């Protein structure tokens, strides 16, 4: 989103954070899904393909986590900091919803 529009709407850089968080959640879900699918698969060829997809998802998760840590969006080892980030994101979402009315 255009930075000017983000600033006018009071969003700042929140959209990048929201996109990154959504992507990380999606990657986590795919890791769980691939893991479950591997246990349900009957053919070795399909199991091998799913394992490769699982490895790729795990690598993507690591890259996304590192990106979010670098940007200050995610603090997995500092729960107080993460709480502040989450509360700020929640307040922004609530304010955005109120401004849309």
C-alpha positions in Angstrom: 0.0 0.0 0.0 1.2 3.5 -0.7 2.9 5.1 2.3 1.0 8.3 2.0 -2.4 6.5 2.1 -1.2 4.4 5.0 -0.2 7.5 6.9 -3.5 9.3 6.1 -5.4 6.3 7.4 -3.3 6.1 10.5 -1.9 2.7 9.6 1.9 3.5 9.2 3.7 0.3 8.4 1.1 -2.0 9.9 0.1 -3.5 6.6 3.6 -5.0 6.1 3.4 -6.5 9.6 -0.1 -7.9 9.0 1.0 -9.4 5.7 4.1 -10.9 7.3 2.1 -12.3 10.2 -0.6 -13.8 8.0 2.1 -15.4 5.8 3.9 -16.9 8.9 0.6 -18.3 10.2 -0.1 -19.8 6.8 3.3 -21.4 6.6 2.8 -22.9 10.1 -0.5 -24.3 9.0 1.0 -25.9 5.9 3.7 -27.5 8.0 1.0 -29.1 10.2 -1.0 -30.2 7.1 2.0 -31.7 5.3 3.0 -33.6 8.5 -0.5 -35.0 8.8 -0.7 -35.9 5.1 2.6 -37.8 5.3 1.2 -40.1 7.9 -1.9 -40.8 5.8 -0.1 -41.4 2.5 0.1 -45.0 1.2 2.6 -44.6 -1.6 6.4 -44.0 -1.2 6.5 -41.6 -4.1 3.8 -39.4 -2.7 5.3 -39.5 0.8 8.7 -38.4 -0.7 7.0 -35.5 -2.5 5.2 -34.4 0.6 8.4 -34.6 2.6 10.1 -32.3 0.1 7.2 -29.9 0.4 7.5 -30.1 4.2 11.2 -29.2 4.0 10.4 -26.3 1.8 7.7 -25.0 4.2 10.1 -25.4 7.2 12.8 -23.4 5.3 10.2 -20.7 4.5 9.1 -20.6 8.1 12.7 -19.9 9.2 13.2 -17.2 6.6 9.9 -15.5 7.5 10.6 -15.7 11.2 14.0 -14.1 10.7 12.5 -11.4 8.5 9.9 -10.6 11.2 12.5 -10.5 13.9 14.7 -8.2 11.9 11.7 -5.8 11.3 10.7 -5.8 14.9 7.3 -7.5 14.2 8.1 -10.7 16.1 9.8 -11.2 19.5 9.7 -14.9 20.2 12.1 -14.7 23.1 10.8 -11.5 24.6 7.2 -12.0 25.6 6.7 -8.5 27.0 7.9 -7.0 23.8 5.7 -9.3 21.8 2.7 -8.4 23.9 3.4 -4.7 23.2 3.6 -5.4 19.4 0.3 -7.4 19.6 -1.5 -4.8 21.6 -0.4 -2.0 19.2 -1.6 -4.1 16.2 -4.9 -4.7 18.0 -5.4 -1.1 18.8 -4.6 -0.1 15.2 -7.1 -2.6 13.9 -9.8 -1.4 16.3 -9.1 2.3 15.4 -9.2 1.4 11.7 -12.6 -0.3 12.1 -14.0 2.7 14.1 -12.7 5.1 11.4 -14.5 3.1 8.7 -17.9 3.5 10.3 
